[in-house]
């Protein structure tokens, strides 16, 4: 992470980001390693347990970020962008995979850095769920997956040097990949509970990793390709049309606001 982020990530926050992502990866990938007799193989238990773990991890991470990396002005901007994304999501989701929320997350993370992007992804999905009544054991998975989208956008190269068409093309390409990636990891989270056994696409607890992966890929292609394609096209089109002016506006806002850590510490910034 570059030290020139408008909202820098301290070393402690960077470690928290890594630990949260590692915990999240385990929560998403457990079907590939769980044994046949494990309690997690039960359809009613795993989403609740793992969702609770992810929720606790995300809460801890946000506390760490707020403790050293976000001042009042950065928190206000985080709230504003989260609100915009939360309003866009129910207006766009539900028809052929059309999804506008990732445009806000990617553009905000591009300008303000990976730590801000991670926080923006999860707060946007959380706020949207409160607005639409979509709170459930699936919410922490959605929050973490969206946070990864923001984190990746903040880590893209050339944030200080690339401007204009070159930067927009980079974000369009990233947004396309991220849209498919979001759908892929969300499918992995709930694939074990959505089909009964014997379909050829079903999760089999304790089976070989390669066999479960093959069934998952077939399941993903059969059930979600159209939705993921709609999300990718919507995200790419929005970034292409709105990328340049929104990036410019966010950079002016960040420069004018002079973001600074909430508390002055000797911990060096790495993001």
Helices and strands as residue ranges (DSSP letters): H 11-29, G 30-32, G 39-41, H 46-68, H 72-92, H 101-112, H 114-132, H 139-154, H 165-194, H 209-257
